[in-house]
Amino acid sequence: MAVLRLFAAARTAAGTGRDRVPGATVADVLTTAAQRYGREFERVLPSCQVWLNGEPASPATSVLDDDEIGILPPVSGGMA
């Protein structure tokens, strides 16, 4: 199972920052995660960057046991 790391709004929506999720591809893992975490997570997911082991990943990218998938929503900020 892949290690799913969730940040910012994705973490809030899922209610966790880390989980183990099965799947043969990035898309499989994200589908399972969306089923597990519900609508709010599904709403956040399309705006997120997805990384596999520190590199950008496409939905078709294969996932092996203990690979780490990072879900990074856009972050805003700056000086007031």
Secondary structure by P-SEA (a helix, b strand, c coil): cbbbbbcaaaaaaacccbbbbbcccaaaaaaaaaaaccaaaaaacccbbbbcccccccccccccccbbbbbbcccccccc
